[in-house]
Amino acid sequence: MHKWRAWLGFSSLGVLLLLPAAAHAISFGGGTDTSGTFNLQITPSPLVTTIKPGVKTTVQLKIRNVGTGTEDLKIEPRAFKISSDSTSIKLQDTPPPDIDNWASFANSTFTIKPGEWYTENITLKAPAAAGFSYSFAIQISRQKVVGAPSSGHAINGSVAVFTLINVDRPGAKAQLDVDEFKTDKKVYEYLPANLSIRFRNAGNTIAQPAGNIFIQRSTKNSTPLSTLVVNPKGSYILPGTTRTISATWNDGFPHYNVTTDSNGKTTKKLSWSGANLSRLRIGRYTASLVAVYNENGRDVPVVGTVSFWVIPWKILLVLLLVVLLVLFALFMIGRFIYKLVRRRGRGPVKKQTKKPSEGSAADSKDE
């Protein structure tokens, strides 16, 4: 039973690892029993808010039963640990000690019929000595285990939703740095060009970067060739951690279409669709990063620049061969014309008549 339960909790958090900002419904499937499939939709996800110390704040979590059977559920706070590079996360079986005394639920247990929505009110009242930010998971699970534990197939379906809290108090500091802005290659034959930004949260509050990457021939160009969105999923970065956010420039002709199958095998196929010679990418390009984060209601910019080359050498080789063939053909035609003109310039060859010698002329006179 514990093996299945841990797997479901980790899977739920794995889906939310990027911490998307937009409030939208998410669903996770659990096991099936006579009451139907465990399937919930939750919004917002993650749950993000800012509170003031000593002030009671109520936030709402909306839960919908998308399954086919009535669900008897319970809701509990859970601590989690995230690696410093934000690549791995581990859900704990215990509540977070930092918020256990000042975070409470209106109803720790409730029942939802199929198709119904349920609203859970969560009350937060941080003490005057509260920290600057808190993060924990809210776990929603069945009150009872489905199936017989002795069978080895008992499943307690669960959903975990991140809760991110910033505390608006003196000393709160937002600071987001760009540790690295790079491409995965220095030279590409064809697009896409894959760019990555490693942000580091050097402040004590939860940060969310946003902005654009401008693809240009050089930083002096006023009009970019393409504009890429930074952090389109709205990922958050916890204090003291880093997060790498990727972007892809694929606006070229031709370009590779990259696909990944169910086994995780990645393949790429060159696409010639949408033929447009103006989008044939050749030469050196510069990617300029302009990202911002919020600090006391104002946007603070962070910037970065990286250059790379696109050299479609196969296309260039074909073009070179075509040029050489054209030059060779012009040379042969020119040579033929030159010989023809030279031959005609000489004119027809005239026959020379032999002049009579003096002796012959005298003999004729005597006669």
C-alpha positions in Angstrom: 0.0 0.0 0.0 2.7 2.5 0.9 4.6 1.8 -2.3 1.5 2.8 -4.4 0.7 5.8 -2.2 4.2 7.2 -2.5 4.2 6.7 -6.2 1.0 8.6 -6.7 2.1 11.4 -4.5 5.4 11.7 -6.4 3.7 11.6 -9.8 1.4 14.4 -8.8 4.3 16.6 -7.7 6.3 15.6 -10.8 3.5 17.1 -12.9 3.7 20.3 -10.8 7.4 20.5 -10.6 7.5 23.5 -13.0 5.1 25.3 -10.7 2.9 26.9 -13.4 1.4 30.2 -12.5 -1.8 30.1 -14.4 -4.8 29.0 -12.4 -6.2 26.0 -14.3 -7.7 22.6 -13.7 -5.4 19.6 -13.3 -6.4 16.0 -13.0 -4.7 12.9 -11.7 -6.0 9.4 -12.0 -5.8 6.9 -9.2 -7.0 3.3 -9.0 -10.4 2.0 -9.7 -12.9 0.3 -7.5 -16.7 -0.1 -7.3 -17.2 3.6 -6.6 -15.4 4.6 -9.8 -12.1 6.1 -10.9 -10.3 8.6 -8.7 -10.1 11.7 -10.8 -10.0 15.3 -9.5 -9.7 18.7 -11.0 -8.2 21.5 -8.8 -7.8 25.2 -9.3 -5.8 27.3 -8.8 -2.6 25.2 -9.1 -0.3 26.2 -7.6 -1.9 28.2 -4.9 0.1 31.5 -4.6 -0.6 34.3 -2.3 1.0 37.2 -0.3 0.1 37.7 3.4 0.9 40.2 6.1 2.1 39.1 9.6 -0.7 39.0 12.2 -3.4 39.5 9.5 -5.9 36.7 8.8 -6.1 35.8 5.1 -8.5 33.3 3.6 -7.7 31.7 0.3 -9.9 29.2 -1.6 -9.1 25.9 -3.3 -11.8 24.6 -5.7 -12.0 20.8 -6.2 -14.1 19.0 -8.7 -14.9 15.3 -8.8 -14.4 14.2 -12.4 -14.7 10.5 -11.5 -17.8 8.3 -11.7 -18.2 7.6 -8.0 -18.7 9.6 -4.9 -15.5 10.5 -3.1 -14.9 10.8 0.6 -11.8 12.9 0.8 -9.4 14.5 3.4 -7.1 17.4 3.0 -3.7 17.8 4.8 -0.6 20.0 4.5 2.6 18.2 3.6 6.2 19.3 3.7 8.4 18.7 0.7 12.1 19.0 -0.1 13.4 20.4 -3.4 16.9 20.2 -4.6 19.0 23.4 -5.0 18.8 23.1 -8.8 15.0 22.4 -8.7 15.4 19.2 -10.6 14.1 16.8 -8.0 11.5 16.9 -5.3 10.4 14.7 -2.4 7.0 14.8 -0.7 7.1 14.2 3.1 4.6 12.3 5.2 4.5 15.0 7.8 3.0 18.5 7.9 5.4 21.4 7.5 6.4 22.6 11.0 6.7 26.2 10.0 3.0 26.7 9.2 1.4 24.0 11.3 0.2 26.4 13.9 -1.1 29.2 11.7 -2.6 27.5 8.6 -5.9 25.7 8.9 -8.7 24.2 6.7 -12.4 24.9 7.1 -13.1 21.2 6.6 -10.4 18.6 6.9 -12.8 16.0 5.5 -15.5 16.3 2.9 -17.5 14.4 0.3 -17.9 15.2 -3.4 -20.4 13.6 -5.7 -19.6 12.9 -9.4 -19.5 16.2 -11.4 -19.7 18.4 -8.3 -17.4 21.3 -7.3 -16.3 21.8 -3.7 -14.7 24.9 -2.3 -12.2 24.6 0.6 -11.4 27.7 2.6 -7.9 27.9 3.8 -7.1 30.4 6.6 -3.6 31.8 7.0 -2.5 34.0 9.9 1.3 34.2 10.2 2.8 35.5 13.5 4.6 38.7 13.7 7.9 36.9 13.7 7.1 34.9 10.6 9.7 34.4 7.9 9.7 35.9 4.4 8.3 33.0 2.4 6.9 29.5 2.8 6.2 26.7 0.5 4.4 23.4 1.2 2.1 20.9 -0.5 -1.6 20.4 0.1 -2.5 16.7 -0.3 -6.0 15.7 -1.1 -6.6 11.9 -0.8 -9.3 9.3 -0.1 -10.2 8.9 3.5 -10.1 5.1 3.2 -7.8 2.8 1.2 -9.4 1.2 -1.8 -9.1 -2.6 -2.0 -7.7 -5.1 0.4 -4.2 -4.4 1.7 -3.4 -8.1 1.8 -3.9 -8.4 -1.9 -1.0 -6.1 -2.6 -3.1 -3.9 -4.9 -4.5 -1.4 -2.4 -4.4 2.2 -3.7 -5.1 5.4 -1.9 -5.5 7.9 -4.7 -4.1 11.4 -3.9 -3.4 14.8 -5.4 -0.7 17.2 -4.3 -0.9 21.0 -4.9 1.9 23.4 -4.2 1.2 26.4 -2.0 3.5 29.3 -2.2 3.3 32.1 0.3 5.3 35.4 0.4 5.1 37.4 3.6 5.0 41.2 3.1 7.1 42.4 6.0 10.2 44.6 6.5 13.4 43.0 5.2 11.7 41.1 2.4 14.1 41.0 -0.5 13.5 39.9 -4.1 16.6 39.3 -6.2 16.8 37.1 -9.3 20.2 36.7 -11.1 21.1 35.0 -14.4 23.9 32.6 -13.6 24.1 31.3 -17.2 22.6 32.0 -20.6 23.8 29.7 -23.3 22.9 27.6 -26.3 23.4 23.8 -26.4 25.7 24.3 -29.5 27.9 27.0 -30.9 27.2 26.0 -34.5 24.0 24.6 -35.9 23.5 23.1 -39.4 19.8 23.8 -39.2 17.4 25.1 -36.6 16.1 24.7 -33.9 18.6 26.5 -31.7 18.0 25.5 -28.0 18.7 28.2 -25.4 18.7 27.8 -21.7 18.7 30.3 -18.8 19.7 29.4 -15.3 18.1 31.7 -12.9 19.2 31.9 -9.2 17.0 33.3 -6.5 19.3 35.2 -4.3 16.5 36.9 -2.3 14.4 35.6 0.5 11.0 35.7 -1.3 9.5 33.5 -4.1 10.3 34.9 -7.5 8.8 34.4 -10.9 10.8 35.5 -14.0 9.1 36.7 -17.2 10.3 38.5 -20.4 11.6 37.8 -23.9 14.6 36.6 -25.9 15.2 38.6 -29.0 17.0 36.9 -31.9 19.0 39.4 -33.9 21.8 39.6 -36.4 23.6 41.7 -33.8 22.7 43.7 -30.7 22.7 46.9 -32.9 19.6 45.7 -34.8 16.5 47.6 -33.7 14.1 45.0 -35.2 14.5 41.3 -34.1 14.1 38.4 -36.5 12.2 36.5 -33.8 10.9 37.0 -30.3 10.8 34.1 -27.8 8.8 34.1 -24.5 10.8 33.5 -21.3 9.1 31.2 -18.8 5.8 30.7 -20.7 4.6 28.2 -18.1 5.1 30.8 -15.3 7.4 28.8 -13.2 8.3 30.0 -9.7 11.8 29.9 -8.1 12.1 29.3 -4.4 14.7 31.3 -2.3 18.1 29.8 -2.4 17.5 27.6 -5.4 18.2 27.8 -9.1 16.0 26.8 -12.1 16.9 26.3 -15.7 14.3 27.5 -18.2 14.6 26.6 -21.8 13.5 28.3 -25.1 13.7 27.1 -28.7 14.2 29.1 -31.9 12.7 27.1 -34.7 11.8 29.9 -37.2 13.9 28.8 -40.1 13.8 27.0 -43.5 14.5 24.2 -43.4 14.4 23.1 -39.8 14.3 19.9 -37.7 11.1 18.6 -36.2 12.0 16.8 -33.0 9.6 14.1 -31.6 9.8 11.8 -28.6 8.1 8.4 -28.6 6.5 6.7 -25.6 9.8 5.0 -24.7 11.6 8.4 -24.5 13.5 7.9 -27.7 14.1 11.2 -29.5 14.1 11.5 -33.3 14.4 14.4 -35.6 13.3 14.8 -39.2 14.3 17.7 -41.5 11.2 19.6 -42.6 11.1 21.6 -45.9 7.5 22.7 -45.4 6.6 26.4 -45.8 9.4 27.0 -48.2 10.6 30.6 -47.9 14.1 31.5 -48.9 13.9 34.6 -46.7 13.9 32.3 -43.7 17.0 30.4 -44.8 19.3 31.0 -41.8 23.0 31.5 -42.5 25.6 33.2 -40.5 26.1 34.6 -37.0 23.1 35.4 -34.7 22.8 37.0 -31.3 20.1 36.1 -28.7 19.4 39.0 -26.2 17.7 38.1 -23.0 15.5 40.8 -21.3 13.8 39.2 -18.3 12.1 40.9 -15.3 11.0 40.0 -11.8 8.8 41.8 -9.3 10.2 43.7 -6.4 7.7 45.8 -4.3 5.4 46.3 -7.2 8.0 47.3 -9.8 9.7 45.2 -12.5 13.5 44.7 -12.1 15.3 43.7 -15.4 17.9 41.1 -15.8 19.7 40.7 -19.1 22.0 38.4 -20.9 23.5 37.8 -24.4 24.8 34.8 -26.3 25.9 34.3 -29.9 25.8 31.3 -32.2 26.2 30.3 -35.8 23.9 28.6 -38.3 25.8 27.1 -41.2 23.8 24.8 -43.4 26.9 23.3 -45.0 25.0 20.8 -47.1 23.0 23.5 -48.8 26.0 25.6 -49.2 27.9 22.7 -50.7 25.1 22.1 -53.2 25.1 25.8 -54.1 28.8 25.8 -54.5 28.6 22.9 -56.9 25.9 24.6 -58.9 28.0 27.8 -59.1 31.0 25.8 -60.2 29.0 24.0 -62.9 27.6 27.3 -64.1 31.0 28.8 -64.2 32.4 25.8 -66.1 29.6 25.9 -68.6 30.2 29.7 -69.1 33.9 29.0 -69.6 33.2 26.3 -72.2 30.8 28.5 -74.1 33.2 31.5 -74.0 36.0 29.3 -75.2 33.9 28.0 -78.1 32.9 31.5 -79.1 36.5 32.8 -78.9 37.7 30.0 -81.2 34.9 30.7 -83.6 35.5 34.4 -83.8 39.2 33.9 -84.2 38.7 31.5 -87.0 36.4 33.9 -88.9 38.7 36.8 -88.3 41.4 35.3 -90.5 39.2 35.3 -93.6 39.5 32.8 -96.7 43.0 31.7 -97.8 44.0 33.3 -101.3 46.0 31.4 -103.9 49.3 33.1 -105.0 50.1 33.3 -108.8 53.6 32.6 -109.8 55.4 35.5 -111.5 57.4 34.7 -114.7 61.2 34.9 -114.5 63.2 37.4 -116.5 64.6 34.7 -118.8 61.2 33.5 -119.8 60.1 37.1 -120.6 63.1 37.6 -122.9 62.5 34.5 -124.8 59.0 35.5 -125.4 60.1 38.9 -126.8 62.5 37.3 -129.3 59.9 35.2 -130.7 
